[in-house]
């Protein structure tokens, strides 16, 4: 589990089948994990995920999930699937790319190349809705 050092709340928890760690100056810097599942956290609320691979960058508070990605919120029964998700713990955004689909009881979005969502799924839209440029 990785905890944000500024507020001591967990940012994510990753379980893996295989793991590779990059160490810089005797400190863990970057971990690449395969066959992954776990949780990402926003305000203490967990969203479950699974993917073929994850890369965790503690310094920038970024978790990248790639390959058959699924992020599920049991709280509002919303499921995001895509080829890749970049979770930015600060500001709690999910940037999804490749074959993006979002399904919930309220809406269904399919066939999109790129979407950005607040980690609680309260707002989902194009990168420009969030003041970002396309990650393509």
mmCIF file of the C-alpha atoms, coordinates in Angstrom:
data_MODEL
# 
_entry.id   MODEL 
# 
loop_
_atom_site.group_PDB 
_atom_site.id 
_atom_site.type_symbol 
_atom_site.label_atom_id 
_atom_site.label_alt_id 
_atom_site.label_comp_id 
_atom_site.label_asym_id 
_atom_site.label_entity_id 
_atom_site.label_seq_id 
_atom_site.pdbx_PDB_ins_code 
_atom_site.Cartn_x 
_atom_site.Cartn_y 
_atom_site.Cartn_z 
_atom_site.occupancy 
_atom_site.B_iso_or_equiv 
_atom_site.pdbx_formal_charge 
_atom_site.auth_seq_id 
_atom_site.auth_comp_id 
_atom_site.auth_asym_id 
_atom_site.auth_atom_id 
_atom_site.pdbx_PDB_model_num 
ATOM 1   C CA . UNK A 1 1   ? 0.000   0.000   0.000   1.00 0.00 ? 1   UNK A CA 1 
ATOM 2   C CA . UNK A 1 2   ? 1.260   3.474   -0.841  1.00 0.00 ? 2   UNK A CA 1 
ATOM 3   C CA . UNK A 1 3   ? 0.229   6.370   1.400   1.00 0.00 ? 3   UNK A CA 1 
ATOM 4   C CA . UNK A 1 4   ? 0.394   10.026  0.360   1.00 0.00 ? 4   UNK A CA 1 
ATOM 5   C CA . UNK A 1 5   ? 3.036   11.488  2.704   1.00 0.00 ? 5   UNK A CA 1 
ATOM 6   C CA . UNK A 1 6   ? 1.283   14.873  2.889   1.00 0.00 ? 6   UNK A CA 1 
ATOM 7   C CA . UNK A 1 7   ? -2.093  13.754  4.220   1.00 0.00 ? 7   UNK A CA 1 
ATOM 8   C CA . UNK A 1 8   ? -1.356  10.164  5.353   1.00 0.00 ? 8   UNK A CA 1 
ATOM 9   C CA . UNK A 1 9   ? -4.348  8.800   3.412   1.00 0.00 ? 9   UNK A CA 1 
ATOM 10  C CA . UNK A 1 10  ? -3.747  5.720   1.288   1.00 0.00 ? 10  UNK A CA 1 
ATOM 11  C CA . UNK A 1 11  ? -3.401  6.543   -2.425  1.00 0.00 ? 11  UNK A CA 1 
ATOM 12  C CA . UNK A 1 12  ? -3.500  2.944   -3.736  1.00 0.00 ? 12  UNK A CA 1 
ATOM 13  C CA . UNK A 1 13  ? -2.932  -0.679  -2.877  1.00 0.00 ? 13  UNK A CA 1 
ATOM 14  C CA . UNK A 1 14  ? -1.624  -3.080  -5.527  1.00 0.00 ? 14  UNK A CA 1 
ATOM 15  C CA . UNK A 1 15  ? -1.458  -6.878  -5.457  1.00 0.00 ? 15  UNK A CA 1 
ATOM 16  C CA . UNK A 1 16  ? 0.731   -8.428  -8.153  1.00 0.00 ? 16  UNK A CA 1 
ATOM 17  C CA . UNK A 1 17  ? 1.790   -11.741 -9.620  1.00 0.00 ? 17  UNK A CA 1 
ATOM 18  C CA . UNK A 1 18  ? 5.239   -10.524 -10.808 1.00 0.00 ? 18  UNK A CA 1 
ATOM 19  C CA . UNK A 1 19  ? 7.243   -7.448  -9.737  1.00 0.00 ? 19  UNK A CA 1 
ATOM 20  C CA . UNK A 1 20  ? 10.265  -5.393  -10.861 1.00 0.00 ? 20  UNK A CA 1 
ATOM 21  C CA . UNK A 1 21  ? 11.613  -2.563  -8.659  1.00 0.00 ? 21  UNK A CA 1 
ATOM 22  C CA . UNK A 1 22  ? 13.833  0.362   -9.693  1.00 0.00 ? 22  UNK A CA 1 
ATOM 23  C CA . UNK A 1 23  ? 15.976  1.687   -6.832  1.00 0.00 ? 23  UNK A CA 1 
ATOM 24  C CA . UNK A 1 24  ? 17.612  5.131   -6.856  1.00 0.00 ? 24  UNK A CA 1 
ATOM 25  C CA . UNK A 1 25  ? 20.071  6.091   -4.109  1.00 0.00 ? 25  UNK A CA 1 
ATOM 26  C CA . UNK A 1 26  ? 19.076  2.993   -2.119  1.00 0.00 ? 26  UNK A CA 1 
ATOM 27  C CA . UNK A 1 27  ? 15.402  4.059   -2.088  1.00 0.00 ? 27  UNK A CA 1 
ATOM 28  C CA . UNK A 1 28  ? 12.553  2.427   -4.046  1.00 0.00 ? 28  UNK A CA 1 
ATOM 29  C CA . UNK A 1 29  ? 11.595  4.758   -6.900  1.00 0.00 ? 29  UNK A CA 1 
ATOM 30  C CA . UNK A 1 30  ? 9.533   2.920   -9.497  1.00 0.00 ? 30  UNK A CA 1 
ATOM 31  C CA . UNK A 1 31  ? 7.817   -0.445  -9.392  1.00 0.00 ? 31  UNK A CA 1 
ATOM 32  C CA . UNK A 1 32  ? 6.515   -2.346  -12.420 1.00 0.00 ? 32  UNK A CA 1 
ATOM 33  C CA . UNK A 1 33  ? 3.997   -5.035  -11.535 1.00 0.00 ? 33  UNK A CA 1 
ATOM 34  C CA . UNK A 1 34  ? 2.250   -7.623  -13.717 1.00 0.00 ? 34  UNK A CA 1 
ATOM 35  C CA . UNK A 1 35  ? -1.029  -9.511  -13.218 1.00 0.00 ? 35  UNK A CA 1 
ATOM 36  C CA . UNK A 1 36  ? -2.338  -6.783  -10.911 1.00 0.00 ? 36  UNK A CA 1 
ATOM 37  C CA . UNK A 1 37  ? -5.438  -6.016  -8.888  1.00 0.00 ? 37  UNK A CA 1 
ATOM 38  C CA . UNK A 1 38  ? -6.121  -3.725  -5.977  1.00 0.00 ? 38  UNK A CA 1 
ATOM 39  C CA . UNK A 1 39  ? -7.695  -0.463  -4.930  1.00 0.00 ? 39  UNK A CA 1 
ATOM 40  C CA . UNK A 1 40  ? -7.247  3.223   -5.601  1.00 0.00 ? 40  UNK A CA 1 
ATOM 41  C CA . UNK A 1 41  ? -8.435  5.643   -2.939  1.00 0.00 ? 41  UNK A CA 1 
ATOM 42  C CA . UNK A 1 42  ? -10.084 9.034   -3.060  1.00 0.00 ? 42  UNK A CA 1 
ATOM 43  C CA . UNK A 1 43  ? -11.097 10.601  0.263   1.00 0.00 ? 43  UNK A CA 1 
ATOM 44  C CA . UNK A 1 44  ? -10.787 7.198   1.914   1.00 0.00 ? 44  UNK A CA 1 
ATOM 45  C CA . UNK A 1 45  ? -13.207 5.530   -0.539  1.00 0.00 ? 45  UNK A CA 1 
ATOM 46  C CA . UNK A 1 46  ? -11.870 2.614   -2.550  1.00 0.00 ? 46  UNK A CA 1 
ATOM 47  C CA . UNK A 1 47  ? -12.355 1.761   -6.216  1.00 0.00 ? 47  UNK A CA 1 
ATOM 48  C CA . UNK A 1 48  ? -11.271 -1.756  -7.191  1.00 0.00 ? 48  UNK A CA 1 
ATOM 49  C CA . UNK A 1 49  ? -9.101  -2.306  -10.268 1.00 0.00 ? 49  UNK A CA 1 
ATOM 50  C CA . UNK A 1 50  ? -7.458  -5.031  -12.281 1.00 0.00 ? 50  UNK A CA 1 
ATOM 51  C CA . UNK A 1 51  ? -5.021  -4.853  -15.200 1.00 0.00 ? 51  UNK A CA 1 
ATOM 52  C CA . UNK A 1 52  ? -2.236  -6.722  -16.925 1.00 0.00 ? 52  UNK A CA 1 
ATOM 53  C CA . UNK A 1 53  ? 0.415   -4.299  -15.657 1.00 0.00 ? 53  UNK A CA 1 
ATOM 54  C CA . UNK A 1 54  ? 0.896   -1.411  -13.227 1.00 0.00 ? 54  UNK A CA 1 
ATOM 55  C CA . UNK A 1 55  ? 3.678   1.122   -12.759 1.00 0.00 ? 55  UNK A CA 1 
ATOM 56  C CA . UNK A 1 56  ? 3.723   3.016   -9.472  1.00 0.00 ? 56  UNK A CA 1 
ATOM 57  C CA . UNK A 1 57  ? 5.615   6.287   -9.227  1.00 0.00 ? 57  UNK A CA 1 
ATOM 58  C CA . UNK A 1 58  ? 5.628   7.361   -5.587  1.00 0.00 ? 58  UNK A CA 1 
ATOM 59  C CA . UNK A 1 59  ? 7.414   10.659  -6.217  1.00 0.00 ? 59  UNK A CA 1 
ATOM 60  C CA . UNK A 1 60  ? 4.731   11.995  -8.546  1.00 0.00 ? 60  UNK A CA 1 
ATOM 61  C CA . UNK A 1 61  ? 1.786   10.133  -6.913  1.00 0.00 ? 61  UNK A CA 1 
ATOM 62  C CA . UNK A 1 62  ? 0.912   8.470   -10.230 1.00 0.00 ? 62  UNK A CA 1 
ATOM 63  C CA . UNK A 1 63  ? -0.282  4.901   -10.750 1.00 0.00 ? 63  UNK A CA 1 
ATOM 64  C CA . UNK A 1 64  ? -0.414  3.719   -14.369 1.00 0.00 ? 64  UNK A CA 1 
ATOM 65  C CA . UNK A 1 65  ? -2.500  0.650   -15.229 1.00 0.00 ? 65  UNK A CA 1 
ATOM 66  C CA . UNK A 1 66  ? -2.193  -0.943  -18.671 1.00 0.00 ? 66  UNK A CA 1 
ATOM 67  C CA . UNK A 1 67  ? -3.714  -3.857  -20.560 1.00 0.00 ? 67  UNK A CA 1 
ATOM 68  C CA . UNK A 1 68  ? -7.330  -4.949  -20.083 1.00 0.00 ? 68  UNK A CA 1 
ATOM 69  C CA . UNK A 1 69  ? -7.921  -2.312  -17.410 1.00 0.00 ? 69  UNK A CA 1 
ATOM 70  C CA . UNK A 1 70  ? -11.075 -2.267  -15.289 1.00 0.00 ? 70  UNK A CA 1 
ATOM 71  C CA . UNK A 1 71  ? -11.821 0.213   -12.484 1.00 0.00 ? 71  UNK A CA 1 
ATOM 72  C CA . UNK A 1 72  ? -15.008 -0.487  -10.518 1.00 0.00 ? 72  UNK A CA 1 
ATOM 73  C CA . UNK A 1 73  ? -16.866 1.562   -7.923  1.00 0.00 ? 73  UNK A CA 1 
ATOM 74  C CA . UNK A 1 74  ? -19.184 -0.603  -5.839  1.00 0.00 ? 74  UNK A CA 1 
ATOM 75  C CA . UNK A 1 75  ? -20.599 2.526   -4.197  1.00 0.00 ? 75  UNK A CA 1 
ATOM 76  C CA . UNK A 1 76  ? -22.308 3.731   -7.378  1.00 0.00 ? 76  UNK A CA 1 
ATOM 77  C CA . UNK A 1 77  ? -22.036 0.543   -9.493  1.00 0.00 ? 77  UNK A CA 1 
ATOM 78  C CA . UNK A 1 78  ? -19.833 2.214   -12.131 1.00 0.00 ? 78  UNK A CA 1 
ATOM 79  C CA . UNK A 1 79  ? -17.286 0.317   -14.214 1.00 0.00 ? 79  UNK A CA 1 
ATOM 80  C CA . UNK A 1 80  ? -14.592 1.894   -16.397 1.00 0.00 ? 80  UNK A CA 1 
ATOM 81  C CA . UNK A 1 81  ? -12.784 -0.356  -18.894 1.00 0.00 ? 81  UNK A CA 1 
ATOM 82  C CA . UNK A 1 82  ? -10.031 0.642   -21.306 1.00 0.00 ? 82  UNK A CA 1 
ATOM 83  C CA . UNK A 1 83  ? -6.517  -0.112  -22.526 1.00 0.00 ? 83  UNK A CA 1 
ATOM 84  C CA . UNK A 1 84  ? -4.746  2.251   -20.102 1.00 0.00 ? 84  UNK A CA 1 
ATOM 85  C CA . UNK A 1 85  ? -5.547  4.342   -17.013 1.00 0.00 ? 85  UNK A CA 1 
ATOM 86  C CA . UNK A 1 86  ? -3.269  6.909   -15.427 1.00 0.00 ? 86  UNK A CA 1 
ATOM 87  C CA . UNK A 1 87  ? -4.420  7.636   -11.870 1.00 0.00 ? 87  UNK A CA 1 
ATOM 88  C CA . UNK A 1 88  ? -3.242  11.028  -10.636 1.00 0.00 ? 88  UNK A CA 1 
ATOM 89  C CA . UNK A 1 89  ? -3.650  10.834  -6.867  1.00 0.00 ? 89  UNK A CA 1 
ATOM 90  C CA . UNK A 1 90  ? -3.302  14.620  -6.802  1.00 0.00 ? 90  UNK A CA 1 
ATOM 91  C CA . UNK A 1 91  ? -5.827  15.915  -8.066  1.00 0.00 ? 91  UNK A CA 1 
ATOM 92  C CA . UNK A 1 92  ? -7.664  12.528  -7.868  1.00 0.00 ? 92  UNK A CA 1 
ATOM 93  C CA . UNK A 1 93  ? -8.229  12.069  -11.607 1.00 0.00 ? 93  UNK A CA 1 
ATOM 94  C CA . UNK A 1 94  ? -8.387  9.003   -13.820 1.00 0.00 ? 94  UNK A CA 1 
ATOM 95  C CA . UNK A 1 95  ? -7.151  9.514   -17.385 1.00 0.00 ? 95  UNK A CA 1 
ATOM 96  C CA . UNK A 1 96  ? -8.385  6.619   -19.527 1.00 0.00 ? 96  UNK A CA 1 
ATOM 97  C CA . UNK A 1 97  ? -7.198  5.914   -23.083 1.00 0.00 ? 97  UNK A CA 1 
ATOM 98  C CA . UNK A 1 98  ? -7.904  3.291   -25.723 1.00 0.00 ? 98  UNK A CA 1 
ATOM 99  C CA . UNK A 1 99  ? -11.291 1.587   -26.152 1.00 0.00 ? 99  UNK A CA 1 
ATOM 100 C CA . UNK A 1 100 ? -12.806 3.513   -23.260 1.00 0.00 ? 100 UNK A CA 1 
ATOM 101 C CA . UNK A 1 101 ? -16.155 2.346   -21.902 1.00 0.00 ? 101 UNK A CA 1 
ATOM 102 C CA . UNK A 1 102 ? -17.954 3.582   -18.791 1.00 0.00 ? 102 UNK A CA 1 
ATOM 103 C CA . UNK A 1 103 ? -21.109 1.854   -17.581 1.00 0.00 ? 103 UNK A CA 1 
ATOM 104 C CA . UNK A 1 104 ? -23.318 2.782   -14.655 1.00 0.00 ? 104 UNK A CA 1 
ATOM 105 C CA . UNK A 1 105 ? -27.033 2.685   -13.824 1.00 0.00 ? 105 UNK A CA 1 
ATOM 106 C CA . UNK A 1 106 ? -27.227 6.348   -14.947 1.00 0.00 ? 106 UNK A CA 1 
ATOM 107 C CA . UNK A 1 107 ? -25.305 6.256   -18.254 1.00 0.00 ? 107 UNK A CA 1 
ATOM 108 C CA . UNK A 1 108 ? -23.242 4.278   -20.749 1.00 0.00 ? 108 UNK A CA 1 
ATOM 109 C CA . UNK A 1 109 ? -20.266 5.674   -22.677 1.00 0.00 ? 109 UNK A CA 1 
ATOM 110 C CA . UNK A 1 110 ? -18.590 3.470   -25.298 1.00 0.00 ? 110 UNK A CA 1 
ATOM 111 C CA . UNK A 1 111 ? -16.283 3.799   -28.278 1.00 0.00 ? 111 UNK A CA 1 
ATOM 112 C CA . UNK A 1 112 ? -14.248 6.712   -26.918 1.00 0.00 ? 112 UNK A CA 1 
ATOM 113 C CA . UNK A 1 113 ? -10.483 7.010   -27.413 1.00 0.00 ? 113 UNK A CA 1 
ATOM 114 C CA . UNK A 1 114 ? -9.850  9.145   -24.325 1.00 0.00 ? 114 UNK A CA 1 
ATOM 115 C CA . UNK A 1 115 ? -11.785 10.247  -21.246 1.00 0.00 ? 115 UNK A CA 1 
ATOM 116 C CA . UNK A 1 116 ? -10.907 11.899  -17.953 1.00 0.00 ? 116 UNK A CA 1 
ATOM 117 C CA . UNK A 1 117 ? -12.901 11.257  -14.785 1.00 0.00 ? 117 UNK A CA 1 
ATOM 118 C CA . UNK A 1 118 ? -12.818 12.427  -11.229 1.00 0.00 ? 118 UNK A CA 1 
ATOM 119 C CA . UNK A 1 119 ? -11.783 9.435   -9.118  1.00 0.00 ? 119 UNK A CA 1 
ATOM 120 C CA . UNK A 1 120 ? -15.268 9.308   -7.563  1.00 0.00 ? 120 UNK A CA 1 
ATOM 121 C CA . UNK A 1 121 ? -16.837 9.197   -11.087 1.00 0.00 ? 121 UNK A CA 1 
ATOM 122 C CA . UNK A 1 122 ? -18.876 12.336  -10.304 1.00 0.00 ? 122 UNK A CA 1 
ATOM 123 C CA . UNK A 1 123 ? -17.642 14.003  -13.519 1.00 0.00 ? 123 UNK A CA 1 
ATOM 124 C CA . UNK A 1 124 ? -16.566 12.200  -16.688 1.00 0.00 ? 124 UNK A CA 1 
ATOM 125 C CA . UNK A 1 125 ? -15.634 13.960  -19.900 1.00 0.00 ? 125 UNK A CA 1 
ATOM 126 C CA . UNK A 1 126 ? -13.048 14.902  -22.467 1.00 0.00 ? 126 UNK A CA 1 
ATOM 127 C CA . UNK A 1 127 ? -9.642  16.169  -21.341 1.00 0.00 ? 127 UNK A CA 1 
ATOM 128 C CA . UNK A 1 128 ? -10.563 19.756  -22.243 1.00 0.00 ? 128 UNK A CA 1 
ATOM 129 C CA . UNK A 1 129 ? -13.400 19.657  -19.682 1.00 0.00 ? 129 UNK A CA 1 
ATOM 130 C CA . UNK A 1 130 ? -10.662 19.305  -17.058 1.00 0.00 ? 130 UNK A CA 1 
ATOM 131 C CA . UNK A 1 131 ? -8.382  21.938  -18.605 1.00 0.00 ? 131 UNK A CA 1 
ATOM 132 C CA . UNK A 1 132 ? -6.042  19.296  -19.995 1.00 0.00 ? 132 UNK A CA 1 
ATOM 133 C CA . UNK A 1 133 ? -4.802  18.531  -23.472 1.00 0.00 ? 133 UNK A CA 1 
ATOM 134 C CA . UNK A 1 134 ? -5.233  15.163  -25.090 1.00 0.00 ? 134 UNK A CA 1 
ATOM 135 C CA . UNK A 1 135 ? -2.661  12.592  -23.995 1.00 0.00 ? 135 UNK A CA 1 
ATOM 136 C CA . UNK A 1 136 ? -2.353  11.152  -27.486 1.00 0.00 ? 136 UNK A CA 1 
# 
